[in-house]
């Protein structure tokens, strides 16, 4: 594969990670990466601005309109 990872490259990376961190740390690392990815996806889907107007003022604005 040009510009990508093949099966052998991924296996070598997995073995290196296993040797460096050990088998007991891998679930913790995987869980942390999963949470980071889900938080990133959630942050990209949220609106850019957050409305911090108190609820009472919003209700008054609607009544005036």
mmCIF file as Biopython writes it, N, C-alpha, C and O atoms, coordinates in Angstrom:
data_model
#
loop_
_atom_site.group_PDB
_atom_site.id
_atom_site.type_symbol
_atom_site.label_atom_id
_atom_site.label_alt_id
_atom_site.label_comp_id
_atom_site.label_asym_id
_atom_site.label_entity_id
_atom_site.label_seq_id
_atom_site.pdbx_PDB_ins_code
_atom_site.Cartn_x
_atom_site.Cartn_y
_atom_site.Cartn_z
_atom_site.occupancy
_atom_site.B_iso_or_equiv
_atom_site.auth_seq_id
_atom_site.auth_asym_id
_atom_site.pdbx_PDB_model_num
ATOM 1   N N  . UNK A ? 1  ? 0.838   -1.186 0.000  1.0 0.0 1  A 1 
ATOM 2   C CA . UNK A ? 1  ? 0.000   0.000  0.000  1.0 0.0 1  A 1 
ATOM 3   C C  . UNK A ? 1  ? 0.877   1.241  0.000  1.0 0.0 1  A 1 
ATOM 4   O O  . UNK A ? 1  ? 1.814   1.356  0.790  1.0 0.0 1  A 1 
ATOM 5   N N  . UNK A ? 2  ? 0.572   2.133  -0.863 1.0 0.0 2  A 1 
ATOM 6   C CA . UNK A ? 2  ? 1.324   3.383  -0.928 1.0 0.0 2  A 1 
ATOM 7   C C  . UNK A ? 2  ? 0.614   4.418  -0.049 1.0 0.0 2  A 1 
ATOM 8   O O  . UNK A ? 2  ? -0.582  4.663  -0.207 1.0 0.0 2  A 1 
ATOM 9   N N  . UNK A ? 3  ? 1.366   5.022  0.881  1.0 0.0 3  A 1 
ATOM 10  C CA . UNK A ? 3  ? 0.799   6.062  1.726  1.0 0.0 3  A 1 
ATOM 11  C C  . UNK A ? 3  ? -0.101  5.556  2.832  1.0 0.0 3  A 1 
ATOM 12  O O  . UNK A ? 3  ? -0.807  6.354  3.449  1.0 0.0 3  A 1 
ATOM 13  N N  . UNK A ? 4  ? -0.105  4.275  3.106  1.0 0.0 4  A 1 
ATOM 14  C CA . UNK A ? 4  ? -0.961  3.734  4.159  1.0 0.0 4  A 1 
ATOM 15  C C  . UNK A ? 4  ? -0.234  2.660  4.942  1.0 0.0 4  A 1 
ATOM 16  O O  . UNK A ? 4  ? 0.932   2.361  4.684  1.0 0.0 4  A 1 
ATOM 17  N N  . UNK A ? 5  ? -0.931  2.091  5.889  1.0 0.0 5  A 1 
ATOM 18  C CA . UNK A ? 5  ? -0.374  1.024  6.695  1.0 0.0 5  A 1 
ATOM 19  C C  . UNK A ? 5  ? -0.946  -0.298 6.239  1.0 0.0 5  A 1 
ATOM 20  O O  . UNK A ? 5  ? -2.153  -0.428 6.033  1.0 0.0 5  A 1 
ATOM 21  N N  . UNK A ? 6  ? -0.075  -1.278 6.080  1.0 0.0 6  A 1 
ATOM 22  C CA . UNK A ? 6  ? -0.515  -2.627 5.766  1.0 0.0 6  A 1 
ATOM 23  C C  . UNK A ? 6  ? -0.698  -3.414 7.047  1.0 0.0 6  A 1 
ATOM 24  O O  . UNK A ? 6  ? -0.535  -2.883 8.146  1.0 0.0 6  A 1 
ATOM 25  N N  . UNK A ? 7  ? -1.037  -4.678 6.897  1.0 0.0 7  A 1 
ATOM 26  C CA . UNK A ? 7  ? -1.271  -5.539 8.053  1.0 0.0 7  A 1 
ATOM 27  C C  . UNK A ? 7  ? 0.012   -5.713 8.860  1.0 0.0 7  A 1 
ATOM 28  O O  . UNK A ? 7  ? -0.018  -5.653 10.089 1.0 0.0 7  A 1 
ATOM 29  N N  . UNK A ? 8  ? 1.123   -5.926 8.188  1.0 0.0 8  A 1 
ATOM 30  C CA . UNK A ? 8  ? 2.375   -6.164 8.906  1.0 0.0 8  A 1 
ATOM 31  C C  . UNK A ? 8  ? 2.834   -4.937 9.684  1.0 0.0 8  A 1 
ATOM 32  O O  . UNK A ? 8  ? 3.335   -5.058 10.802 1.0 0.0 8  A 1 
ATOM 33  N N  . UNK A ? 9  ? 2.666   -3.766 9.097  1.0 0.0 9  A 1 
ATOM 34  C CA . UNK A ? 9  ? 3.060   -2.548 9.802  1.0 0.0 9  A 1 
ATOM 35  C C  . UNK A ? 9  ? 2.235   -2.360 11.068 1.0 0.0 9  A 1 
ATOM 36  O O  . UNK A ? 9  ? 2.770   -1.996 12.115 1.0 0.0 9  A 1 
ATOM 37  N N  . UNK A ? 10 ? 0.931   -2.608 10.969 1.0 0.0 10 A 1 
ATOM 38  C CA . UNK A ? 10 ? 0.069   -2.477 12.146 1.0 0.0 10 A 1 
ATOM 39  C C  . UNK A ? 10 ? 0.420   -3.496 13.222 1.0 0.0 10 A 1 
ATOM 40  O O  . UNK A ? 10 ? 0.389   -3.175 14.410 1.0 0.0 10 A 1 
ATOM 41  N N  . UNK A ? 11 ? 0.752   -4.712 12.825 1.0 0.0 11 A 1 
ATOM 42  C CA . UNK A ? 11 ? 1.159   -5.726 13.804 1.0 0.0 11 A 1 
ATOM 43  C C  . UNK A ? 11 ? 2.458   -5.335 14.503 1.0 0.0 11 A 1 
ATOM 44  O O  . UNK A ? 11 ? 2.592   -5.520 15.713 1.0 0.0 11 A 1 
ATOM 45  N N  . UNK A ? 12 ? 3.407   -4.799 13.754 1.0 0.0 12 A 1 
ATOM 46  C CA . UNK A ? 12 ? 4.672   -4.371 14.361 1.0 0.0 12 A 1 
ATOM 47  C C  . UNK A ? 12 ? 4.427   -3.239 15.352 1.0 0.0 12 A 1 
ATOM 48  O O  . UNK A ? 12 ? 4.996   -3.239 16.443 1.0 0.0 12 A 1 
ATOM 49  N N  . UNK A ? 13 ? 3.589   -2.277 14.983 1.0 0.0 13 A 1 
ATOM 50  C CA . UNK A ? 13 ? 3.259   -1.170 15.899 1.0 0.0 13 A 1 
ATOM 51  C C  . UNK A ? 13 ? 2.573   -1.701 17.145 1.0 0.0 13 A 1 
ATOM 52  O O  . UNK A ? 13 ? 2.878   -1.254 18.250 1.0 0.0 13 A 1 
ATOM 53  N N  . UNK A ? 14 ? 1.648   -2.648 16.990 1.0 0.0 14 A 1 
ATOM 54  C CA . UNK A ? 14 ? 0.957   -3.228 18.140 1.0 0.0 14 A 1 
ATOM 55  C C  . UNK A ? 14 ? 1.928   -3.932 19.075 1.0 0.0 14 A 1 
ATOM 56  O O  . UNK A ? 14 ? 1.808   -3.806 20.294 1.0 0.0 14 A 1 
ATOM 57  N N  . UNK A ? 15 ? 2.880   -4.667 18.530 1.0 0.0 15 A 1 
ATOM 58  C CA . UNK A ? 15 ? 3.880   -5.364 19.357 1.0 0.0 15 A 1 
ATOM 59  C C  . UNK A ? 15 ? 4.739   -4.353 20.109 1.0 0.0 15 A 1 
ATOM 60  O O  . UNK A ? 15 ? 5.026   -4.542 21.291 1.0 0.0 15 A 1 
ATOM 61  N N  . UNK A ? 16 ? 5.150   -3.284 19.434 1.0 0.0 16 A 1 
ATOM 62  C CA . UNK A ? 16 ? 5.974   -2.261 20.093 1.0 0.0 16 A 1 
ATOM 63  C C  . UNK A ? 16 ? 5.204   -1.606 21.233 1.0 0.0 16 A 1 
ATOM 64  O O  . UNK A ? 16 ? 5.754   -1.406 22.316 1.0 0.0 16 A 1 
ATOM 65  N N  . UNK A ? 17 ? 3.938   -1.271 21.001 1.0 0.0 17 A 1 
ATOM 66  C CA . UNK A ? 17 ? 3.107   -0.663 22.051 1.0 0.0 17 A 1 
ATOM 67  C C  . UNK A ? 17 ? 2.926   -1.631 23.211 1.0 0.0 17 A 1 
ATOM 68  O O  . UNK A ? 17 ? 2.966   -1.223 24.372 1.0 0.0 17 A 1 
ATOM 69  N N  . UNK A ? 18 ? 2.728   -2.905 22.909 1.0 0.0 18 A 1 
ATOM 70  C CA . UNK A ? 18 ? 2.568   -3.918 23.947 1.0 0.0 18 A 1 
ATOM 71  C C  . UNK A ? 18 ? 3.822   -4.042 24.793 1.0 0.0 18 A 1 
ATOM 72  O O  . UNK A ? 18 ? 3.732   -4.180 26.013 1.0 0.0 18 A 1 
ATOM 73  N N  . UNK A ? 19 ? 4.987   -3.994 24.166 1.0 0.0 19 A 1 
ATOM 74  C CA . UNK A ? 19 ? 6.249   -4.090 24.907 1.0 0.0 19 A 1 
ATOM 75  C C  . UNK A ? 19 ? 6.468   -2.850 25.767 1.0 0.0 19 A 1 
ATOM 76  O O  . UNK A ? 19 ? 6.914   -2.959 26.909 1.0 0.0 19 A 1 
ATOM 77  N N  . UNK A ? 20 ? 6.157   -1.675 25.229 1.0 0.0 20 A 1 
ATOM 78  C CA . UNK A ? 20 ? 6.402   -0.425 25.966 1.0 0.0 20 A 1 
ATOM 79  C C  . UNK A ? 20 ? 5.462   -0.284 27.159 1.0 0.0 20 A 1 
ATOM 80  O O  . UNK A ? 20 ? 5.911   0.005  28.269 1.0 0.0 20 A 1 
ATOM 81  N N  . UNK A ? 21 ? 4.170   -0.481 26.944 1.0 0.0 21 A 1 
ATOM 82  C CA . UNK A ? 21 ? 3.188   -0.208 27.991 1.0 0.0 21 A 1 
ATOM 83  C C  . UNK A ? 21 ? 2.775   -1.426 28.794 1.0 0.0 21 A 1 
ATOM 84  O O  . UNK A ? 21 ? 2.327   -1.277 29.931 1.0 0.0 21 A 1 
ATOM 85  N N  . UNK A ? 22 ? 2.905   -2.598 28.256 1.0 0.0 22 A 1 
ATOM 86  C CA . UNK A ? 22 ? 2.488   -3.802 28.954 1.0 0.0 22 A 1 
ATOM 87  C C  . UNK A ? 22 ? 1.020   -4.106 28.713 1.0 0.0 22 A 1 
ATOM 88  O O  . UNK A ? 22 ? 0.245   -3.232 28.324 1.0 0.0 22 A 1 
ATOM 89  N N  . UNK A ? 23 ? 0.650   -5.358 28.950 1.0 0.0 23 A 1 
ATOM 90  C CA . UNK A ? 23 ? -0.709  -5.812 28.655 1.0 0.0 23 A 1 
ATOM 91  C C  . UNK A ? 23 ? -1.745  -5.210 29.604 1.0 0.0 23 A 1 
ATOM 92  O O  . UNK A ? 23 ? -2.905  -5.050 29.227 1.0 0.0 23 A 1 
ATOM 93  N N  . UNK A ? 24 ? -1.340  -4.877 30.830 1.0 0.0 24 A 1 
ATOM 94  C CA . UNK A ? 24 ? -2.304  -4.351 31.803 1.0 0.0 24 A 1 
ATOM 95  C C  . UNK A ? 24 ? -2.710  -2.919 31.503 1.0 0.0 24 A 1 
ATOM 96  O O  . UNK A ? 24 ? -3.812  -2.506 31.862 1.0 0.0 24 A 1 
ATOM 97  N N  . UNK A ? 25 ? -1.845  -2.153 30.852 1.0 0.0 25 A 1 
ATOM 98  C CA . UNK A ? 25 ? -2.142  -0.745 30.573 1.0 0.0 25 A 1 
ATOM 99  C C  . UNK A ? 25 ? -2.921  -0.553 29.278 1.0 0.0 25 A 1 
ATOM 100 O O  . UNK A ? 25 ? -3.532  0.500  29.090 1.0 0.0 25 A 1 
ATOM 101 N N  . UNK A ? 26 ? -2.920  -1.524 28.387 1.0 0.0 26 A 1 
ATOM 102 C CA . UNK A ? 26 ? -3.578  -1.348 27.092 1.0 0.0 26 A 1 
ATOM 103 C C  . UNK A ? 26 ? -5.069  -1.027 27.191 1.0 0.0 26 A 1 
ATOM 104 O O  . UNK A ? 26 ? -5.528  -0.144 26.467 1.0 0.0 26 A 1 
ATOM 105 N N  . UNK A ? 27 ? -5.860  -1.699 28.056 1.0 0.0 27 A 1 
ATOM 106 C CA . UNK A ? 27 ? -7.280  -1.312 28.156 1.0 0.0 27 A 1 
ATOM 107 C C  . UNK A ? 27 ? -7.474  0.123  28.640 1.0 0.0 27 A 1 
ATOM 108 O O  . UNK A ? 27 ? -8.392  0.811  28.193 1.0 0.0 27 A 1 
ATOM 109 N N  . UNK A ? 28 ? -6.617  0.575  29.546 1.0 0.0 28 A 1 
ATOM 110 C CA . UNK A ? 28 ? -6.717  1.956  30.031 1.0 0.0 28 A 1 
ATOM 111 C C  . UNK A ? 28 ? -6.396  2.940  28.915 1.0 0.0 28 A 1 
ATOM 112 O O  . UNK A ? 28 ? -7.074  3.956  28.764 1.0 0.0 28 A 1 
ATOM 113 N N  . UNK A ? 29 ? -5.373  2.644  28.141 1.0 0.0 29 A 1 
ATOM 114 C CA . UNK A ? 29 ? -4.995  3.517  27.035 1.0 0.0 29 A 1 
ATOM 115 C C  . UNK A ? 29 ? -6.103  3.546  25.989 1.0 0.0 29 A 1 
ATOM 116 O O  . UNK A ? 29 ? -6.453  4.611  25.479 1.0 0.0 29 A 1 
ATOM 117 N N  . UNK A ? 30 ? -6.651  2.383  25.670 1.0 0.0 30 A 1 
ATOM 118 C CA . UNK A ? 30 ? -7.742  2.310  24.690 1.0 0.0 30 A 1 
ATOM 119 C C  . UNK A ? 30 ? -8.972  3.070  25.151 1.0 0.0 30 A 1 
ATOM 120 O O  . UNK A ? 30 ? -9.611  3.765  24.361 1.0 0.0 30 A 1 
ATOM 121 N N  . UNK A ? 31 ? -9.304  2.939  26.432 1.0 0.0 31 A 1 
ATOM 122 C CA . UNK A ? 31 ? -10.446 3.671  26.974 1.0 0.0 31 A 1 
ATOM 123 C C  . UNK A ? 31 ? -10.235 5.177  26.922 1.0 0.0 31 A 1 
ATOM 124 O O  . UNK A ? 31 ? -11.148 5.934  26.594 1.0 0.0 31 A 1 
ATOM 125 N N  . UNK A ? 32 ? -9.021  5.599  27.248 1.0 0.0 32 A 1 
ATOM 126 C CA . UNK A ? 32 ? -8.707  7.027  27.196 1.0 0.0 32 A 1 
ATOM 127 C C  . UNK A ? 32 ? -8.784  7.580  25.785 1.0 0.0 32 A 1 
ATOM 128 O O  . UNK A ? 32 ? -9.287  8.683  25.571 1.0 0.0 32 A 1 
ATOM 129 N N  . UNK A ? 33 ? -8.288  6.819  24.828 1.0 0.0 33 A 1 
ATOM 130 C CA . UNK A ? 33 ? -8.345  7.259  23.428 1.0 0.0 33 A 1 
ATOM 131 C C  . UNK A ? 33 ? -9.794  7.307  22.961 1.0 0.0 33 A 1 
ATOM 132 O O  . UNK A ? 33 ? -10.184 8.232  22.250 1.0 0.0 33 A 1 
ATOM 133 N N  . UNK A ? 34 ? -10.597 6.317  23.355 1.0 0.0 34 A 1 
ATOM 134 C CA . UNK A ? 34 ? -12.011 6.308  22.975 1.0 0.0 34 A 1 
ATOM 135 C C  . UNK A ? 34 ? -12.766 7.498  23.532 1.0 0.0 34 A 1 
ATOM 136 O O  . UNK A ? 34 ? -13.574 8.106  22.829 1.0 0.0 34 A 1 
ATOM 137 N N  . UNK A ? 35 ? -12.511 7.840  24.795 1.0 0.0 35 A 1 
ATOM 138 C CA . UNK A ? 35 ? -13.165 9.001  25.403 1.0 0.0 35 A 1 
ATOM 139 C C  . UNK A ? 35 ? -12.726 10.288 24.717 1.0 0.0 35 A 1 
ATOM 140 O O  . UNK A ? 35 ? -13.535 11.190 24.500 1.0 0.0 35 A 1 
ATOM 141 N N  . UNK A ? 36 ? -11.448 10.371 24.378 1.0 0.0 36 A 1 
ATOM 142 C CA . UNK A ? 36 ? -10.942 11.566 23.710 1.0 0.0 36 A 1 
ATOM 143 C C  . UNK A ? 36 ? -11.594 11.742 22.346 1.0 0.0 36 A 1 
ATOM 144 O O  . UNK A ? 36 ? -11.956 12.857 21.973 1.0 0.0 36 A 1 
ATOM 145 N N  . UNK A ? 37 ? -11.747 10.658 21.602 1.0 0.0 37 A 1 
ATOM 146 C CA . UNK A ? 37 ? -12.371 10.734 20.280 1.0 0.0 37 A 1 
ATOM 147 C C  . UNK A ? 37 ? -13.836 11.124 20.407 1.0 0.0 37 A 1 
ATOM 148 O O  . UNK A ? 37 ? -14.325 11.951 19.638 1.0 0.0 37 A 1 
ATOM 149 N N  . UNK A ? 38 ? -14.548 10.530 21.381 1.0 0.0 38 A 1 
ATOM 150 C CA . UNK A ? 38 ? -15.972 10.873 21.530 1.0 0.0 38 A 1 
ATOM 151 C C  . UNK A ? 38 ? -16.147 12.321 21.973 1.0 0.0 38 A 1 
ATOM 152 O O  . UNK A ? 38 ? -17.073 12.993 21.518 1.0 0.0 38 A 1 
ATOM 153 N N  . UNK A ? 39 ? -15.274 12.818 22.854 1.0 0.0 39 A 1 
ATOM 154 C CA . UNK A ? 39 ? -15.353 14.222 23.260 1.0 0.0 39 A 1 
ATOM 155 C C  . UNK A ? 39 ? -15.054 15.153 22.092 1.0 0.0 39 A 1 
ATOM 156 O O  . UNK A ? 39 ? -15.674 16.209 21.961 1.0 0.0 39 A 1 
ATOM 157 N N  . UNK A ? 40 ? -14.107 14.763 21.244 1.0 0.0 40 A 1 
ATOM 158 C CA . UNK A ? 40 ? -13.787 15.572 20.070 1.0 0.0 40 A 1 
ATOM 159 C C  . UNK A ? 40 ? -14.968 15.622 19.111 1.0 0.0 40 A 1 
ATOM 160 O O  . UNK A ? 40 ? -15.293 16.687 18.587 1.0 0.0 40 A 1 
ATOM 161 N N  . UNK A ? 41 ? -15.611 14.487 18.876 1.0 0.0 41 A 1 
ATOM 162 C CA . UNK A ? 41 ? -16.780 14.463 17.992 1.0 0.0 41 A 1 
ATOM 163 C C  . UNK A ? 41 ? -17.908 15.307 18.565 1.0 0.0 41 A 1 
ATOM 164 O O  . UNK A ? 41 ? -18.583 16.026 17.829 1.0 0.0 41 A 1 
ATOM 165 N N  . UNK A ? 42 ? -18.117 15.221 19.881 1.0 0.0 42 A 1 
ATOM 166 C CA . UNK A ? 42 ? -19.173 16.003 20.523 1.0 0.0 42 A 1 
ATOM 167 C C  . UNK A ? 42 ? -18.875 17.494 20.399 1.0 0.0 42 A 1 
ATOM 168 O O  . UNK A ? 42 ? -19.781 18.293 20.161 1.0 0.0 42 A 1 
ATOM 169 N N  . UNK A ? 43 ? -17.615 17.868 20.558 1.0 0.0 43 A 1 
ATOM 170 C CA . UNK A ? 43 ? -17.244 19.280 20.479 1.0 0.0 43 A 1 
ATOM 171 C C  . UNK A ? 43 ? -17.399 19.818 19.065 1.0 0.0 43 A 1 
ATOM 172 O O  . UNK A ? 43 ? -17.745 20.987 18.892 1.0 0.0 43 A 1 
ATOM 173 N N  . UNK A ? 44 ? -17.152 19.004 18.057 1.0 0.0 44 A 1 
ATOM 174 C CA . UNK A ? 44 ? -17.286 19.481 16.685 1.0 0.0 44 A 1 
ATOM 175 C C  . UNK A ? 44 ? -18.747 19.595 16.270 1.0 0.0 44 A 1 
ATOM 176 O O  . UNK A ? 44 ? -19.054 20.338 15.337 1.0 0.0 44 A 1 
ATOM 177 N N  . UNK A ? 45 ? -19.655 18.886 16.930 1.0 0.0 45 A 1 
ATOM 178 C CA . UNK A ? 45 ? -21.071 18.933 16.584 1.0 0.0 45 A 1 
ATOM 179 C C  . UNK A ? 45 ? -21.839 20.003 17.353 1.0 0.0 45 A 1 
ATOM 180 O O  . UNK A ? 45 ? -22.973 20.319 16.992 1.0 0.0 45 A 1 
ATOM 181 N N  . UNK A ? 46 ? -21.253 20.560 18.393 1.0 0.0 46 A 1 
ATOM 182 C CA . UNK A ? 46 ? -21.931 21.582 19.187 1.0 0.0 46 A 1 
ATOM 183 C C  . UNK A ? 46 ? -21.912 22.917 18.445 1.0 0.0 46 A 1 
ATOM 184 O O  . UNK A ? 46 ? -21.023 23.157 17.628 1.0 0.0 46 A 1 
ATOM 185 N N  . UNK A ? 47 ? -22.879 23.782 18.722 1.0 0.0 47 A 1 
ATOM 186 C CA . UNK A ? 47 ? -22.873 25.107 18.085 1.0 0.0 47 A 1 
ATOM 187 C C  . UNK A ? 47 ? -21.657 25.916 18.526 1.0 0.0 47 A 1 
ATOM 188 O O  . UNK A ? 47 ? -21.084 25.677 19.589 1.0 0.0 47 A 1 
ATOM 189 N N  . UNK A ? 48 ? -21.279 26.873 17.691 1.0 0.0 48 A 1 
ATOM 190 C CA . UNK A ? 48 ? -20.087 27.675 17.972 1.0 0.0 48 A 1 
ATOM 191 C C  . UNK A ? 48 ? -20.268 28.603 19.170 1.0 0.0 48 A 1 
ATOM 192 O O  . UNK A ? 48 ? -19.322 28.847 19.918 1.0 0.0 48 A 1 
ATOM 193 N N  . UNK A ? 49 ? -21.479 29.119 19.350 1.0 0.0 49 A 1 
ATOM 194 C CA . UNK A ? 49 ? -21.716 30.067 20.434 1.0 0.0 49 A 1 
ATOM 195 C C  . UNK A ? 49 ? -22.635 29.455 21.478 1.0 0.0 49 A 1 
ATOM 196 O O  . UNK A ? 49 ? -23.513 28.648 21.170 1.0 0.0 49 A 1 
ATOM 197 N N  . UNK A ? 50 ? -22.411 29.855 22.706 1.0 0.0 50 A 1 
ATOM 198 C CA . UNK A ? 50 ? -23.251 29.397 23.807 1.0 0.0 50 A 1 
ATOM 199 C C  . UNK A ? 50 ? -24.058 30.592 24.305 1.0 0.0 50 A 1 
ATOM 200 O O  . UNK A ? 50 ? -23.499 31.648 24.598 1.0 0.0 50 A 1 
ATOM 201 N N  . UNK A ? 51 ? -25.364 30.420 24.397 1.0 0.0 51 A 1 
ATOM 202 C CA . UNK A ? 51 ? -26.238 31.497 24.865 1.0 0.0 51 A 1 
ATOM 203 C C  . UNK A ? 51 ? -26.218 31.522 26.388 1.0 0.0 51 A 1 
ATOM 204 O O  . UNK A ? 51 ? -26.647 30.569 27.040 1.0 0.0 51 A 1 
ATOM 205 N N  . UNK A ? 52 ? -25.717 32.619 26.948 1.0 0.0 52 A 1 
ATOM 206 C CA . UNK A ? 52 ? -25.622 32.743 28.407 1.0 0.0 52 A 1 
ATOM 207 C C  . UNK A ? 52 ? -26.629 33.749 28.961 1.0 0.0 52 A 1 
ATOM 208 O O  . UNK A ? 52 ? -26.508 34.179 30.109 1.0 0.0 52 A 1 
ATOM 209 N N  . UNK A ? 53 ? -27.620 34.125 28.155 1.0 0.0 53 A 1 
ATOM 210 C CA . UNK A ? 53 ? -28.640 35.058 28.599 1.0 0.0 53 A 1 
ATOM 211 C C  . UNK A ? 53 ? -29.497 34.390 29.670 1.0 0.0 53 A 1 
ATOM 212 O O  . UNK A ? 53 ? -29.950 33.262 29.480 1.0 0.0 53 A 1 
ATOM 213 N N  . UNK A ? 54 ? -29.725 35.073 30.797 1.0 0.0 54 A 1 
ATOM 214 C CA . UNK A ? 54 ? -30.575 34.479 31.834 1.0 0.0 54 A 1 
ATOM 215 C C  . UNK A ? 54 ? -31.963 34.169 31.294 1.0 0.0 54 A 1 
ATOM 216 O O  . UNK A ? 54 ? -32.439 34.840 30.379 1.0 0.0 54 A 1 
ATOM 217 N N  . UNK A ? 55 ? -32.604 33.170 31.847 1.0 0.0 55 A 1 
ATOM 218 C CA . UNK A ? 55 ? -33.896 32.692 31.349 1.0 0.0 55 A 1 
ATOM 219 C C  . UNK A ? 55 ? -34.977 33.770 31.443 1.0 0.0 55 A 1 
ATOM 220 O O  . UNK A ? 55 ? -35.828 33.856 30.558 1.0 0.0 55 A 1 
ATOM 221 N N  . UNK A ? 56 ? -34.963 34.590 32.489 1.0 0.0 56 A 1 
ATOM 222 C CA . UNK A ? 56 ? -35.983 35.612 32.663 1.0 0.0 56 A 1 
ATOM 223 C C  . UNK A ? 56 ? -35.938 36.616 31.523 1.0 0.0 56 A 1 
ATOM 224 O O  . UNK A ? 56 ? -36.988 37.024 31.025 1.0 0.0 56 A 1 
ATOM 225 N N  . UNK A ? 57 ? -34.750 37.024 31.098 1.0 0.0 57 A 1 
ATOM 226 C CA . UNK A ? 57 ? -34.634 38.000 30.024 1.0 0.0 57 A 1 
ATOM 227 C C  . UNK A ? 57 ? -35.124 37.419 28.713 1.0 0.0 57 A 1 
ATOM 228 O O  . UNK A ? 57 ? -35.725 38.136 27.913 1.0 0.0 57 A 1 
ATOM 229 N N  . UNK A ? 58 ? -34.886 36.153 28.474 1.0 0.0 58 A 1 
ATOM 230 C CA . UNK A ? 58 ? -35.363 35.511 27.258 1.0 0.0 58 A 1 
ATOM 231 C C  . UNK A ? 58 ? -36.884 35.525 27.217 1.0 0.0 58 A 1 
ATOM 232 O O  . UNK A ? 58 ? -37.473 35.808 26.174 1.0 0.0 58 A 1 
ATOM 233 N N  . UNK A ? 59 ? -37.531 35.218 28.354 1.0 0.0 59 A 1 
ATOM 234 C CA . UNK A ? 59 ? -38.990 35.196 28.416 1.0 0.0 59 A 1 
ATOM 235 C C  . UNK A ? 59 ? -39.571 36.583 28.164 1.0 0.0 59 A 1 
ATOM 236 O O  . UNK A ? 59 ? -40.587 36.711 27.481 1.0 0.0 59 A 1 
ATOM 237 N N  . UNK A ? 60 ? -38.936 37.628 28.709 1.0 0.0 60 A 1 
ATOM 238 C CA . UNK A ? 60 ? -39.404 38.999 28.516 1.0 0.0 60 A 1 
ATOM 239 C C  . UNK A ? 60 ? -39.266 39.410 27.055 1.0 0.0 60 A 1 
ATOM 240 O O  . UNK A ? 60 ? -40.130 40.100 26.514 1.0 0.0 60 A 1 
ATOM 241 N N  . UNK A ? 61 ? -38.169 38.981 26.415 1.0 0.0 61 A 1 
ATOM 242 C CA . UNK A ? 61 ? -37.963 39.322 24.997 1.0 0.0 61 A 1 
ATOM 243 C C  . UNK A ? 61 ? -39.042 38.680 24.141 1.0 0.0 61 A 1 
ATOM 244 O O  . UNK A ? 61 ? -39.498 39.292 23.176 1.0 0.0 61 A 1 
ATOM 245 N N  . UNK A ? 62 ? -39.453 37.489 24.459 1.0 0.0 62 A 1 
ATOM 246 C CA . UNK A ? 62 ? -40.483 36.798 23.676 1.0 0.0 62 A 1 
ATOM 247 C C  . UNK A ? 62 ? -41.839 37.487 23.845 1.0 0.0 62 A 1 
ATOM 248 O O  . UNK A ? 62 ? -42.617 37.564 22.894 1.0 0.0 62 A 1 
ATOM 249 N N  . UNK A ? 63 ? -42.128 37.992 25.063 1.0 0.0 63 A 1 
ATOM 250 C CA . UNK A ? 63 ? -43.414 38.630 25.322 1.0 0.0 63 A 1 
ATOM 251 C C  . UNK A ? 63 ? -43.507 39.964 24.568 1.0 0.0 63 A 1 
ATOM 252 O O  . UNK A ? 63 ? -44.582 40.336 24.096 1.0 0.0 63 A 1 
ATOM 253 N N  . UNK A ? 64 ? -42.388 40.680 24.455 1.0 0.0 64 A 1 
ATOM 254 C CA . UNK A ? 64 ? -42.367 41.955 23.776 1.0 0.0 64 A 1 
ATOM 255 C C  . UNK A ? 64 ? -42.516 41.810 22.263 1.0 0.0 64 A 1 
ATOM 256 O O  . UNK A ? 64 ? -43.031 42.717 21.610 1.0 0.0 64 A 1 
ATOM 257 N N  . UNK A ? 65 ? -42.086 40.713 21.708 1.0 0.0 65 A 1 
ATOM 258 C CA . UNK A ? 65 ? -42.103 40.525 20.245 1.0 0.0 65 A 1 
ATOM 259 C C  . UNK A ? 65 ? -43.467 40.318 19.697 1.0 0.0 65 A 1 
ATOM 260 O O  . UNK A ? 65 ? -43.628 40.148 18.489 1.0 0.0 65 A 1 
#
